[in-house]
Amino acid sequence: MTPRRMHWLGPPGSDTEFPPIETALDWPNGLLAAGGDLSPQRLLAAYRRGIFPWYEAGQPILWWCPDPRTVIFPGALHVARRLRRHLAQQPFEGSFDRAFQGVVRGCARAHEPGAGTWITPAMMTAYDRLHALGYAHSVEIWQGDTLAGGLYGVAVGRIFFAESMFSRVSNASRAAMVLLDQALREGGFRLIDCQLPSPHLFRMGAVEIPREAFLALLAEHADRAPAPGFRWSPEKRPVTAPLARGH
């Protein structure tokens, strides 16, 4: 049996191979490796294996693959009645990839669950590079010309790895999830990876699945292109709630 211990990755520019997932620690849950770099090559190799970076300033880069995994299945997003009423008043417009850097920097300054101090300057630069390569994407929520909130993440095949969200206006980050869910259903995406659990995510329909099941879905869908005609459109459009289930 392979011993469970944290592995140290090679220096920047070295081999991007990660240790076997089954060697990740039980505590802290899913800690697999430390070190390495945030190059696009290493980040994409990580995402394709279900691994993500999460660390704070002053720490080495830490790489994680927890068990269980927190996910949302597109189409299973829970939109509360209060949010439905709010969106029915059409207070927001939404877009994709229109203000990527603004969204990432908004997340870095946020103080809500799922955002905050772990988005270091090095992380911001790394995701800017992934965005330039067409892998990282943002969802913007607008009130007029003001960026009210949003989220960003990484798309690999038909899997979307959600990284962080923020709100400057009440319900803006939830509206971003609504818009993302609608787009991913249109694109035939199979999964939104939320990585770690939180009450906020569970209220929106997140569930926990065994890591083995998550990795199986990733292996099946990471190399499948989105549905024909799908694109991350920067044009603004009203954000509306989906029809309630049963309609």
C-alpha positions as CSV (number, residue, x, y, z in Angstrom):
1,M,0.0,0.0,0.0
2,T,1.4,3.4,-1.0
3,P,2.1,5.4,2.2
4,R,0.2,8.7,2.6
5,R,2.5,11.6,3.0
6,M,2.8,15.1,1.5
7,H,5.1,15.2,-1.5
8,W,7.4,18.0,-2.6
9,L,7.2,19.0,-6.2
10,G,10.2,20.0,-8.3
11,P,11.3,23.6,-8.8
12,P,9.8,25.9,-11.5
13,G,10.3,24.5,-14.9
14,S,10.6,20.9,-13.7
15,D,8.4,17.9,-14.5
16,T,4.7,18.7,-13.9
17,E,3.9,15.1,-12.8
18,F,1.9,14.8,-9.5
19,P,2.0,12.0,-7.0
20,P,-0.8,9.4,-7.0
21,I,-4.1,10.8,-5.7
22,E,-4.5,8.0,-3.3
23,T,-1.5,9.3,-1.3
24,A,-3.3,12.5,-0.4
25,L,-3.6,13.0,3.4
26,D,-6.7,12.4,5.3
27,W,-5.9,15.4,7.5
28,P,-5.7,18.1,6.3
29,N,-8.3,16.5,4.0
30,G,-6.8,16.1,0.5
31,L,-3.4,17.7,0.9
32,L,-1.3,16.0,-1.7
33,A,1.8,18.0,-2.4
34,A,3.7,21.3,-1.9
35,G,6.1,23.4,-4.0
36,G,6.4,23.6,-7.8
37,D,5.0,26.6,-9.6
38,L,1.9,28.1,-11.1
39,S,2.8,27.7,-14.7
40,P,0.0,27.1,-17.2
41,Q,1.4,23.7,-17.9
42,R,1.5,22.6,-14.2
43,L,-2.0,24.1,-13.5
44,L,-3.6,22.4,-16.4
45,A,-1.9,19.1,-15.5
46,A,-3.3,19.6,-12.0
47,Y,-6.9,20.3,-13.1
48,R,-6.9,17.3,-15.4
49,R,-6.2,15.1,-12.4
50,G,-8.7,16.8,-10.1
51,I,-6.0,18.7,-8.2
52,F,-6.1,22.4,-7.3
53,P,-3.8,24.9,-5.6
54,W,-4.8,26.6,-2.4
55,Y,-2.4,28.4,-0.1
56,E,-1.9,31.8,1.6
57,A,0.9,34.3,1.3
58,G,4.0,33.2,3.0
59,Q,3.2,29.5,2.5
60,P,4.6,27.2,-0.3
61,I,2.2,26.4,-3.0
62,L,-0.1,23.7,-1.6
63,W,-1.9,21.2,-3.9
64,W,-5.2,19.5,-2.9
65,C,-7.6,16.7,-3.9
66,P,-10.1,16.3,-1.1
67,D,-12.4,13.4,-0.5
68,P,-15.4,13.8,-0.7
69,R,-15.6,16.5,-3.4
70,T,-18.2,19.3,-3.4
71,V,-19.9,19.8,-6.8
72,I,-23.0,21.2,-8.4
73,F,-24.5,19.4,-11.4
74,P,-25.6,21.8,-14.1
75,G,-29.4,22.0,-13.9
76,A,-29.5,21.2,-10.2
77,L,-28.7,24.7,-9.0
78,H,-31.2,25.7,-6.3
79,V,-32.6,29.2,-6.9
80,A,-34.4,30.4,-3.8
81,R,-37.8,32.2,-4.1
82,R,-36.3,35.4,-2.8
83,L,-33.6,35.4,-5.5
84,R,-36.2,34.5,-8.2
85,R,-38.3,37.6,-7.1
86,H,-35.2,39.7,-7.1
87,L,-34.1,38.6,-10.6
88,A,-37.7,39.0,-11.9
89,Q,-37.2,42.8,-11.3
90,Q,-34.2,42.6,-13.8
91,P,-31.7,44.4,-11.6
92,F,-28.7,42.8,-13.3
93,E,-27.1,42.2,-16.6
94,G,-24.5,39.5,-17.1
95,S,-21.6,38.7,-19.4
96,F,-18.7,36.3,-19.7
97,D,-15.0,37.2,-20.1
98,R,-15.8,40.9,-20.4
99,A,-13.8,42.0,-17.3
100,F,-11.7,39.0,-16.2
101,Q,-9.1,40.8,-14.3
102,G,-11.7,42.9,-12.6
103,V,-13.5,39.8,-11.4
104,V,-10.3,38.1,-10.1
105,R,-9.3,41.2,-8.3
106,G,-12.8,41.6,-6.9
107,C,-12.6,38.1,-5.5
108,A,-9.1,38.7,-4.0
109,R,-10.6,41.6,-2.0
110,A,-13.8,39.9,-1.0
111,H,-14.8,38.9,2.5
112,E,-17.5,36.2,1.8
113,P,-17.2,32.4,1.9
114,G,-15.1,31.1,-1.0
115,A,-13.0,34.2,-1.5
116,G,-10.2,36.1,0.1
117,T,-6.6,36.0,1.2
118,W,-5.5,32.9,-0.8
119,I,-5.7,34.8,-4.1
120,T,-2.2,36.1,-4.0
121,P,-0.6,38.3,-6.6
122,A,1.1,35.2,-8.0
123,M,-2.3,33.4,-8.3
124,M,-3.8,36.4,-10.1
125,T,-1.0,36.4,-12.6
126,A,-1.3,32.6,-13.1
127,Y,-5.0,32.8,-13.9
128,D,-4.5,35.8,-16.1
129,R,-2.2,33.6,-18.1
130,L,-4.8,30.8,-18.2
131,H,-7.4,33.3,-19.4
132,A,-5.1,34.4,-22.2
133,L,-4.8,30.8,-23.3
134,G,-8.6,30.3,-23.3
135,Y,-9.0,28.1,-20.2
136,A,-9.9,30.5,-17.4
137,H,-13.2,32.4,-17.7
138,S,-15.2,35.0,-15.7
139,V,-18.8,35.7,-15.1
140,E,-19.6,39.4,-14.6
141,I,-22.7,40.8,-13.0
142,W,-23.5,44.4,-13.9
143,Q,-25.6,47.2,-12.5
144,G,-25.4,49.7,-15.3
145,D,-21.7,50.1,-16.0
146,T,-20.7,49.0,-12.5
147,L,-19.3,45.6,-11.8
148,A,-21.6,44.4,-9.0
149,G,-20.1,40.9,-8.6
150,G,-19.0,37.8,-10.4
151,L,-17.0,34.6,-10.3
152,Y,-14.2,33.0,-12.2
153,G,-12.9,29.5,-12.8
154,V,-11.3,27.1,-15.3
155,A,-13.0,25.1,-18.0
156,V,-11.4,21.8,-19.1
157,G,-13.5,19.9,-21.6
158,R,-17.0,19.8,-20.1
159,I,-15.9,20.3,-16.5
160,F,-15.9,23.8,-14.9
161,F,-13.7,24.3,-11.9
162,A,-15.2,27.2,-10.0
163,E,-12.5,29.1,-8.1
164,S,-14.0,32.1,-6.3
165,M,-16.9,34.6,-6.3
166,F,-17.6,38.0,-4.9
167,S,-20.4,40.5,-4.4
168,R,-20.5,44.3,-4.1
169,V,-24.3,44.3,-4.3
170,S,-26.7,41.9,-2.6
171,N,-27.4,38.7,-4.6
172,A,-24.8,39.5,-7.3
173,S,-22.6,36.4,-6.7
174,R,-25.8,34.3,-6.7
175,A,-26.8,35.9,-10.0
176,A,-23.4,34.9,-11.4
177,M,-24.1,31.3,-10.4
178,V,-27.5,31.4,-12.1
179,L,-25.9,32.8,-15.3
180,L,-23.1,30.2,-15.2
181,D,-25.5,27.3,-14.7
182,Q,-27.6,28.4,-17.7
183,A,-24.5,28.7,-19.9
184,L,-23.0,25.4,-18.8
185,R,-26.3,23.5,-19.5
186,E,-26.3,25.0,-23.0
187,G,-22.7,23.9,-23.5
188,G,-23.4,20.3,-22.3
189,F,-21.1,20.6,-19.3
190,R,-21.3,17.8,-16.9
191,L,-20.1,19.3,-13.6
192,I,-19.2,22.4,-11.6
193,D,-16.4,21.6,-9.3
194,C,-16.8,23.7,-6.1
195,Q,-13.8,21.9,-4.4
196,L,-14.6,22.5,-0.7
197,P,-17.9,22.5,1.2
198,S,-19.6,25.6,2.6
199,P,-23.1,26.3,3.8
200,H,-23.5,28.9,1.1
201,L,-22.8,26.3,-1.6
202,F,-25.1,23.7,-0.1
203,R,-27.9,26.3,0.0
204,M,-27.4,26.7,-3.8
205,G,-27.6,22.9,-4.5
206,A,-24.1,21.7,-4.0
207,V,-23.6,18.1,-3.0
208,E,-20.7,16.0,-1.9
209,I,-19.6,13.0,-3.9
210,P,-16.8,10.5,-3.3
211,R,-13.5,11.5,-4.8
212,E,-13.4,8.3,-6.9
213,A,-16.8,9.3,-8.5
214,F,-15.5,12.8,-9.1
215,L,-12.4,11.5,-10.8
216,A,-14.4,9.1,-12.9
217,L,-16.5,12.0,-14.2
218,L,-13.4,14.1,-14.8
219,A,-11.8,11.3,-16.8
220,E,-14.9,10.9,-18.9
221,H,-15.6,14.5,-19.7
222,A,-12.3,16.5,-19.5
223,D,-11.4,15.7,-23.1
224,R,-14.9,16.3,-24.6
225,A,-15.4,19.7,-26.3
226,P,-18.5,21.7,-25.3
227,A,-21.6,21.5,-27.4
228,P,-21.3,22.9,-31.0
229,G,-21.8,26.6,-31.1
230,F,-21.1,27.2,-27.4
231,R,-19.1,30.3,-26.6
232,W,-18.3,32.5,-23.6
233,S,-20.1,35.6,-24.9
234,P,-18.9,39.0,-23.6
235,E,-22.2,40.7,-24.7
236,K,-24.4,41.8,-21.8
237,R,-27.8,40.2,-21.3
238,P,-30.4,40.3,-18.6
239,V,-30.0,37.7,-15.8
240,T,-33.2,35.8,-15.3
241,A,-34.0,32.9,-13.1
242,P,-34.8,29.5,-14.7
243,L,-38.4,28.2,-14.5
244,A,-39.2,26.6,-11.2
245,R,-39.1,22.8,-11.2
246,G,-42.3,21.2,-12.3
247,H,-43.1,23.9,-14.8
